[in-house]
């Protein structure tokens, strides 16, 4: 259901697309605020990421992250 709605929004007129983008940006700002200010949110966020890191799908993400970090340090 959510995927269908997002696909429809992606393909919609520019005004609706812009509203969707604003919604996602606001959600990102809210999540950043919660990360800074809410221990329980940080714990849940960390738990999700810890589980992801254990998965085989994370290998390429971890490798790319290490490369980006090494490049950043230079």
C-alpha positions as CSV (number, residue, x, y, z in Angstrom):
1,X,0.0,0.0,0.0
2,X,2.7,2.5,1.0
3,X,4.8,1.5,-2.1
4,X,1.9,2.1,-4.4
5,X,1.2,5.5,-2.8
6,X,4.9,6.5,-3.1
7,X,5.0,5.4,-6.7
8,X,1.9,7.4,-7.5
9,X,3.4,10.5,-5.7
10,X,6.7,10.1,-7.6
11,X,4.8,10.1,-10.9
12,X,2.4,12.9,-9.9
13,X,2.4,16.5,-10.8
14,X,5.3,18.7,-9.6
15,X,3.2,20.4,-6.8
16,X,2.3,17.1,-5.2
17,X,5.8,15.8,-5.6
18,X,7.2,18.9,-3.9
19,X,4.7,18.4,-1.0
20,X,5.9,14.8,-0.6
21,X,9.5,15.9,-0.6
22,X,8.7,18.5,2.1
23,X,7.0,15.8,4.1
24,X,10.1,13.5,3.9
25,X,12.4,16.4,4.8
26,X,10.3,17.3,7.8
27,X,10.3,13.6,8.9
28,X,14.1,13.6,8.6
29,X,14.4,16.7,10.7
30,X,12.1,15.1,13.3
31,X,14.1,11.9,13.4
32,X,17.4,13.9,13.8
33,X,15.8,15.8,16.7
34,X,14.7,12.5,18.3
35,X,18.2,11.1,17.9
36,X,19.6,14.1,19.7
37,X,17.0,14.2,22.5
38,X,15.5,10.8,23.1
39,X,17.4,7.9,24.5
40,X,14.7,5.4,23.7
41,X,14.6,6.4,20.1
42,X,18.4,6.2,19.9
43,X,18.2,2.7,21.4
44,X,15.6,1.5,18.9
45,X,17.5,3.2,16.0
46,X,20.7,1.4,17.1
47,X,18.9,-1.9,17.4
48,X,17.7,-1.7,13.8
49,X,21.1,-0.8,12.5
50,X,22.8,-3.5,14.6
51,X,20.5,-6.1,13.0
52,X,21.2,-4.7,9.5
53,X,25.0,-4.9,10.1
54,X,24.6,-8.6,10.9
55,X,22.9,-9.3,7.5
56,X,24.7,-10.3,4.3
57,X,23.1,-7.3,2.5
58,X,25.1,-4.9,4.7
59,X,28.5,-6.0,3.3
60,X,28.6,-3.6,0.4
61,X,27.2,-0.8,2.5
62,X,30.0,-1.3,5.1
63,X,32.7,-1.6,2.4
64,X,31.5,1.7,0.8
65,X,31.3,3.4,4.1
66,X,34.9,2.4,5.0
67,X,36.1,3.7,1.6
68,X,34.3,7.0,2.0
69,X,35.7,7.3,5.5
70,X,39.3,6.6,4.4
71,X,38.9,9.2,1.5
72,X,37.5,11.7,4.0
73,X,40.4,11.3,6.3
74,X,42.9,12.3,3.6
